[in-house]
Each structure stands twice: as structure tokens, then as C-alpha cells.
Amino acid sequence: MSTPFDPLSICCPTARRSRRKEARPGELLSAALDLFVEKGYAATRVEEVAARAGVSKGTLFLYFPSKEALFQAVVRDNIAGRFAEWNAELDDFPGTSAELVHHAMRQWWERIGQTQAAGITKIMMSEGPLFPELAAFYQNEVIAPGHALLRRILQRGLDRGEFHLPNLDWAVYSLIAPMIFLVMWRYSMAACCPSERAIDPLPFIETQVNLLLMGMQVRR
């Protein structure tokens, strides 16, 4: 396959080199995410990440001084760095709190759950105990802000008189549980399940949210 023509290679080689340099961190993070999810954190070597991104190991270390720093950057790029955006979206949401819960769960699937970023959760579940510093990083950068965001959503419902929750924190975990299940299903159990029993994620999420919001009481 021939290489696509790049006019900058003729008219402006300096600009082409500059653009390539600016693109490298993103390419490295994308390659690192793919390899971490495919092989796990421990088994991934920085040489492999550099090769997949098309740069030298030395170039990788210009941006990320260690594999741990590279993994942390992957987490921030894909999840942790987006909490400010998600909190702002919560502030501007015009609907009811029940609608907000449905919206938040659907958006989690579309933005994280069905993407390669969901594999980060798989990595932390399987390898977090082996790497305590990474586990602490993930707790501070993802778990704690995620818990706080979901808590804000439910607190909004309490403040408006829309929700009655005996224990707010346990309700937060009730929202987290379907997310964890879908990640486990995607990366492990789905391979063992016949196609006729495959889970359709969005209807599954809607069902779980309805169970949380309405409970399991028979309504007459």
C-alpha cells in the first residue's frame, strides 16, 4: 500500500516535522492503551509501545520517563482528565434527576464502557493488588472522583425531593455495580457465552437503573 501524499513534505518540511512531533504523545498514548488492554500492565514493555507508535524507545522516554508514568498518562487521557467536563455537564442538565441518572449511565457506556478505555478497569481489577502505587493512583484519580460525581447526581435528587435513599453511598455502589459487570462481561464472560445469550448493554443499563430508581416493589 502506498503512503498517502503529504504536501507538507515538499513545501514545508519544518512544519511537517513539527506536526509529527506534536502528534507523538497522542500516538504513544493510543498505542499504550491498546497494548495495556491486550497484554496487561506487567506484560507490556515500553519498547513495544514505542514500536507500535512508530517511534524509538528514546523518543517515548522524552514524553514519559517510565512505564508507570505512561500508564498514568493513559488513565488521565481517557478517564481522569474528563471529570471536569462531566461535572459541568451535570450542572447544566435540564431534566429530572431520574432522567439524569439514565443519561449518566448511557453516557458512561458510550464514552467509556464500549471503548478501549474500559480495559483500564479490567487491568486495575486484575493487577491492582500487584502494583499498590498504581492502585493508589487509580483510587485518587478515577474511583474517588467517579464516586463523588455519582453522589452529586443522587444528592441532586434528594435535594429536589425526587429521591428517597436510606444510604446515599450504598446507592452509589448500586450504580457502579452494573458498570463493573459489563466490563467483566466484555473482557471475560462474553467469550464463554453463546450468541443467543449475549447481553445488549444499553437495555441492560436501563433495566438496572429502573430497578434502582423504582425498587422491586409491585406498583398497583
N, C-alpha and C positions, 0 to 999 in steps of 0.2 A: 504494500500500500504506500503510495507516495505521500510525502509530508506536505500538508497544506501550505500554500504560498503565504508568506508574511511580508507585506510591503515594507514594514519597518526594517527588515533585514538588509534592504538595499538603500532606502532613502535616509534612514536614521538608526544606524546600528547602536548608538549610545542609548537611545530611547528603548530599543528592543532589549538590551541588557538590563536596563533599569526596571522595565516591566517584569522581566523574568525574575529579577531579584526580589521584587515586591510580591510576586506570586508564590515564592518558595515557602514561606511559613504556612500558608493555607494548604499547599500541596503536601507538605510534610504532615500536617495535622490530619488531612484526609487519609493519607497512606497509613499513618499510625493508628487511626481509629479502625480502619479495615483490618490491619494485622492484629491489633489487640483483641478485636472481637473474634477473628478467625482462630488465633492460636492461644489467646490468654496473655496476661501481663508477663508472667515469668518466662514463658517460652519465646516471646518476641524479642528479637535483637535489634539494636539501633541500626546495624548495618543493613538489615532487611528493609527497615523503614526508609532509609536513605535511598536504597536501590529502587524501591517501588516508586519513590517520588522523583527519581531520575537525577539525584544529586549525590555528592560524596558524603561519607560519614563526617568529614571535617566541616562541611557546609551545615549539616544538621546541628553539630555542636556549636556553631556560631549563633544559632537561634535558641537551642535548648541544651543546657550544659549536662544533662543526664537523662536517662530513661524515665526516671521519676518526674523530672520537670516536664518532659514531653507528655507523659500521661496526664499530669495536672493541667497542662495547656489544652489537651484534648477534652477533658471534662469541662473546663471553663468555656471553651469554644462552643460546645454542643449543648450544655445544660446550665452550668452555674452562672455563666455570663448573661443568661436570659431572664433571670428573676426580676430585674428592674422593669423590663418590658412587660412581663406577666403581671406584676403588681400594678403597673399603670393601667393595664387592660382591665383589671378588677375594679379599679377606681372609677373607670368610665363606663362600666357595664350598665345598661339602662333597664334591664329586665328584673324579674323577681329573683330571690335567692335560689329557689329551686331551679329556675332556668339557668342561673349562673353555675350551679353545680353540674348540671348536664353539659353546659358549654365547656366548662373547665376540663371535664373528663374526656369529652370528644376531642378537644384541642390537644390534650396530652397524647392521645393515641396518634393523631395526625402529625404532630410535631416531634414526638419522641418515640412513642411505642412502636410505630410501624417503620421507623427509620433505623439506620445503623446505630444511632446513639443509644437505643435500648440495650445494646450489647454491653454498654458500660455497667449497667445494673447487674447483668449476668456475671461480669468479671468481679465486681465487688462482692457479690454473694458467694462466689466460689473461691476467690483468692484473698478477700479482705483480711481474714484471720492470719494469713501468711505474711502480710505486709501491714503491720499496725500503723505505720506513719501514713500510708495511703488511705487506710480505713479512717483515720482521724481527719485527714484532709477531706475525704468524701462526706463524712459526717458534718463538718463545718460548712462546706461549700454547696452541698446538694441536699442532704437529708434535713438539716435544721431549717434552711430557707424554704424547702418544699413543705415541711410540716407547718411552718409559720404561714405560708400562703394559703394552704387548705384551711388552717384555723381561722384566718381572716374571712374566708368565704363563709364558713359556718357561723362565725360570730356575727357577720352581717345579717344572717337570717334570724339569729337570736335578738339582735338589736331592733329589728323591724317587727318582731313578734310573729315571724313566719315559721320559725323552728322551735321545737321543744326538745332539748337534748340533755339527758341527765348527766352525761360526762362528755364534754367537748373533745377532749384528747382522744378518748376511745372512738369517737365518731370520725376523727381524722384518720385513724388507722383503718376504719371501715372503708374509707375512700382509697387509701393506699393499697389495701389488700387486692382488689381486682387488677390494679396496675402490675403488681408483683406477679400475680397469677398469669397474666397474659405474657409477661416476659418469660416466665418459666415454661409456659406452653410453647411459645415460639421457638425457644432455643433447646428444648429437650423433649417434652411430651408429644409435640406435634408430629415428630418423626415416627412415633410409635402408633399413631392413631390413623385408622382408615379414613379415607377422604369423606365418606358419608357422615362421619362424626366430627369433622373439623369444626372449630369454633369460628364464628363470624364475629370479629372483635367489637364492632360498633353496637350491634344488638345486645351482645353480652354486657357491654358497659352500661347501656341504657337500662337493662334489667337490674343490674347491681345498684345503680343509682336509685331506681324506683324502690327497690327493697329498703334502701337506707332511708329515703325520704318518707315513704308511706308505711314502713314496717311490714310485718307479715300478718297483720290483723285482717280479718274479713270485714269489709266495709259494707254496710247494709243501707 
